[in-house]
Amino acid sequence: LFAKEQSMTSTEIYPHITRNERGEPTITGSRTTVKRIAGYYKLGMNADEICDALTHLSPAEVHAALTYYFDYREEIEALLDEERRMLAELKKEQSFNHLQTA
């Protein structure tokens, strides 16, 4: 396997971080978002535990995502809040649909 390029590319917004098609900060070369890694961290997982759960990521990538989260916490918290709102709406819809078919 070839080592990943160490320097930032023109598409990287932060070391190891690019934006996906929705504009969300994402680990370069993967579909794993900083939001997902921050979510694991907020559940109480440390960087090593996150690496164990996401074996396709290197420790440097996980640490970069956490560093990005701490540097841009407001942005990532807004993304997490939006995801929570969407999940709550889906649950509400599913509950409503279930009541209609019962």
C-alpha positions in Angstrom: 0.0 0.0 0.0 1.1 3.5 -0.7 1.3 6.0 2.1 -1.2 8.8 2.0 0.1 12.1 1.1 1.2 14.0 4.2 0.7 17.6 3.0 -2.6 19.3 2.6 -4.0 19.2 -0.9 -5.9 22.1 -2.5 -9.2 20.4 -1.6 -8.4 19.9 2.0 -9.8 22.5 4.4 -7.7 21.1 7.3 -5.1 18.4 7.5 -6.9 15.1 6.6 -10.3 17.0 6.2 -12.2 17.8 3.1 -15.9 18.7 2.5 -18.3 16.2 1.1 -20.9 16.9 -1.5 -23.2 18.3 1.2 -20.5 20.6 2.4 -19.8 18.6 5.6 -16.3 18.2 6.9 -15.2 14.7 6.1 -12.0 12.6 6.5 -10.1 12.8 3.2 -10.6 9.7 1.1 -13.5 8.4 3.1 -17.2 9.0 3.8 -16.7 9.4 7.5 -17.7 12.8 8.7 -16.2 14.9 11.5 -19.7 15.0 12.9 -19.7 11.2 13.2 -16.3 11.2 15.0 -17.5 14.1 17.3 -20.6 12.1 18.0 -18.5 9.1 19.2 -16.4 11.5 21.3 -19.5 13.0 22.9 -20.7 9.5 23.8 -17.6 9.2 25.9 -15.2 7.4 23.5 -11.6 8.4 23.4 -9.5 8.6 20.2 -8.2 5.1 20.7 -11.7 3.7 21.1 -12.8 5.6 18.0 -9.9 4.1 16.0 -10.9 0.7 17.2 -14.5 1.3 16.0 -13.5 2.9 12.7 -10.6 0.6 11.6 -10.4 2.2 8.2 -9.1 5.4 9.7 -5.6 6.1 11.0 -5.0 7.6 14.4 -3.8 10.8 12.7 -7.2 11.1 10.8 -9.2 10.6 14.0 -7.1 13.1 15.9 -7.4 15.6 13.0 -11.2 15.2 13.1 -11.3 15.8 16.8 -9.0 18.8 16.5 -11.2 20.1 13.7 -14.2 19.6 16.1 -12.6 21.5 18.9 -11.5 24.3 16.6 -14.9 24.6 14.9 -17.2 23.3 17.6 -20.1 25.6 16.7 -20.2 24.3 13.1 -20.1 20.7 14.1 -22.6 21.1 17.0 -25.0 22.8 14.5 -24.6 19.7 12.2 -25.3 17.4 15.1 -28.3 19.4 16.2 -29.7 19.3 12.6 -29.2 15.5 12.5 -31.1 15.2 15.9 -33.9 17.3 14.5 -34.2 15.2 11.4 -34.2 12.0 13.4 -36.9 13.3 15.7 -39.0 14.2 12.6 -38.5 10.8 11.2 -39.6 9.1 14.4 -42.6 11.4 14.6 -43.6 10.5 11.0 -43.1 6.8 11.6 -45.2 6.9 14.7 -47.9 8.9 12.9 -47.9 6.4 9.9 -48.0 3.5 12.3 -51.1 5.0 14.0 -52.8 5.5 10.7 -52.3 1.9 9.6 -53.3 0.4 13.0 
